[in-house]
Amino acid sequence: MPYYCYEHLQESPRCEHHPGFEVEQPIRDLPLQVCPWCGAPVKRVLGASLIKSKNLDCELRDKGFTKLVRVDDGLYENKTRRPGEEKYVDRRRPETLPRLEKTIRD
């Protein structure tokens, strides 16, 4: 179920959720008109969305991105490696760097 962001339309100093709050709601529900805690008028606003995907690393790779996760000092795991690339990137060994010429196009 998605979370929606709301903000008060007027000052509501007695509400602990002023100036805004998030509510988990089914997509089919209409936007709230009043604050559930103080009854003041509210409006739904555009907020950051939470995106979760089991295949996020694959999606990043398919869009041309490279994701390196630090394992140790100077050692990174390449989470988006392509065929022919090393699983681990060592900053002291340039041959382990990802092949950007395969991902960067004009």
Secondary structure as UniProt FT lines:
FT   STRAND          3..8
FT   TURN            13..14
FT   TURN            16..17
FT   STRAND          20..24
FT   TURN            27..28
FT   TURN            36..38
FT   STRAND          41..45
FT   TURN            54..55
FT   HELIX           56..62
FT   TURN            63..64
FT   STRAND          68..72
FT   TURN            73..74
FT   STRAND          75..78
FT   TURN            79..80
FT   TURN            83..84
FT   STRAND          88..90
FT   TURN            91..92
FT   HELIX           94..96
FT   HELIX           100..102
//
